[in-house]
């Protein structure tokens, strides 16, 4: 009985870890996309500021 409970707990924890890894991967992709957008915007602003001088 105790070993069954440990197995169920281990399976549940494994499932939770997999979900967290998937969420982490999704967040990493989003951060990369946002970083790219910020870089583009920064370059655009820089070019406009330099062009005005």
C-alpha positions, 0 to 999 in steps of 0.5 A: 500500500505504501509503495503504491502511494509512493508510485502515485506521488512520483507519477504526479510529481513527474507530470508536474515537472513536465508541465513546468518544463513545457511552460518554461520552454514557452516562456523562453520563446516569448522572452526571445521574441520580446527581446528581438522586438525591443532590439528592433525598437531601440535601433529604430529610435537610435536611428531617428535620434541620430538622424535629427542631429 
